[in-house]
Amino acid sequence: MRLMGLGKTIAVGLLGLALSGCVDVDIDVALTSATTARATMTQTMSADVYAMVKMDAESAETSEPGFCDEGDLVENADGSATCTMTEQGAFADLDLGQSEGGISFTAAGPGLVRLALPTAELNAGLDLDSDMDEQTRQMAMAFFEGHSISVTFSGLEIVDTNMTRSADGLSASQAIPMTGLIEGTLALPDELFAIVRAP
């Protein structure tokens, strides 16, 4: 199993990640100035699936990248694994899928930046019904149950957002359940956005 890099994970790539069903994904984009940001993607793989992935990687002769070949891997005490990838720099230098409809950065006033992620691809969902009988479909949905993708934008202050603002007003986030992603029942707005005051 290969998980895509940070840039390709955004928008369309999130659908591919959802297909794994065994990974929770957290994407955090934090402004570090009015022109720079730090982007962190954390993927958490459950213990049973990680054990299978490790066995496959040890027995397979392949040049394909495996889980967390491009990030920092931590094997947790419960057998699960966490992979973290971080990029930092000018907006244009970050690989956040900007050219493919990923996260965008737009000046929104003095010291303000509008961060946005279009959601059309996410709202479309995935068609699991085409080749599955009802029993198989229910088993597949049970596999995805409880897993999610979370997107967080943060900075000195969240000025406006259609996401959930944190109690301290420093960040805005949106949790996307994979079952809703697959079934196309999310009903997300056309884009997730936050207008953020830069440090």
LUMDREN-863329 format. One line per field, with one value per residue (C-alpha): z, y, x. Coordinates in steps of 0.25 Angstrom, whole numbers. Layout:
<nuros>
Z <- c(Z  ...)
Y <- c(Y  ...)
X <- c(X  ...)
</nuros>
This chain:
<nuros>
Z <- c(0  -4  2  -7  -3  3  -10  -16  -4  -5  -12  -22  -14  -2  -9  -12  3  7  -1  9  19  30  31  38  32  38  30  37  30  39  34  39  32  22  11  17  24  30  25  33  29  39  35  46  42  51  57  50  36  39  43  29  22  29  25  10  10  15  6  -7  -17  -22  -25  -21  -9  4  16  21  12  10  25  39  44  58  62  74  86  82  69  61  53  51  39  39  27  28  18  21  12  3  -2  -16  -11  -3  -10  -7  -20  -24  -39  -37  -29  -16  -4  -9  -2  -5  1  8  14  22  30  25  17  12  11  4  -1  -12  -8  -21  -23  -8  -9  -21  -13  -17  -24  -16  -21  -35  -33  -19  -13  -1  9  3  3  18  21  13  20  34  30  28  40  50  40  36  29  37  31  40  36  47  50  60  58  50  45  37  34  30  37  52  60  72  86  86  72  66  57  49  45  38  40  28  32  21  21  17  7  1  0  -5  7  12  7  9  4  -9  -2  12  16  27  27  36  42  40  51)
Y <- c(0  14  27  39  51  63  71  59  56  69  69  57  50  50  40  31  31  28  15  10  10  8  22  34  47  60  72  84  97  108  122  126  140  147  140  126  114  101  89  76  63  52  38  28  13  3  -8  -20  -13  -8  -22  -27  -15  -18  -33  -29  -20  -30  -41  -33  -29  -16  -2  5  14  8  14  26  25  40  44  41  28  25  11  12  4  -2  -7  5  14  29  36  51  59  74  85  99  112  122  118  116  106  97  85  86  83  97  94  83  90  88  98  112  125  138  152  157  170  175  163  154  142  134  119  110  96  93  81  77  65  61  63  54  42  29  19  6  0  -3  -17  -20  -28  -22  -31  -28  -13  -13  -20  -10  2  -5  -5  10  13  22  27  41  52  65  79  90  104  113  125  137  138  133  145  138  123  113  102  100  110  106  112  120  126  121  110  105  91  81  66  58  44  34  27  40  42  29  30  44  49  60  72  81  95  98  100  100  113  122  136  136  147  144  144)
X <- c(0  5  0  2  11  6  3  -5  -13  -21  -34  -34  -23  -32  -41  -29  -25  -40  -39  -29  -39  -29  -23  -27  -21  -19  -15  -10  -6  -1  3  16  16  7  15  19  13  16  8  8  1  0  -5  -9  -10  -17  -9  -15  -13  1  5  0  7  20  19  16  28  37  33  31  41  37  42  29  30  23  16  24  36  35  32  36  31  27  23  14  13  -1  5  -1  8  9  15  18  22  25  28  31  33  27  13  18  28  19  14  -1  -7  -9  -9  -18  -29  -23  -21  -20  -14  -20  -17  -29  -25  -13  -7  -19  -18  -30  -27  -37  -39  -49  -58  -65  -57  -60  -75  -76  -72  -68  -77  -75  -89  -85  -79  -83  -95  -101  -94  -80  -84  -88  -74  -67  -74  -71  -56  -57  -65  -58  -47  -47  -39  -37  -33  -28  -24  -17  -10  -10  -25  -37  -44  -55  -57  -68  -61  -61  -53  -45  -49  -36  -39  -25  -30  -41  -43  -53  -54  -58  -63  -59  -72  -78  -67  -70  -85  -85  -94  -84  -92  -79  -79  -73  -60  -54  -48  -42  -37  -25  -17  -2  8)
</nuros>
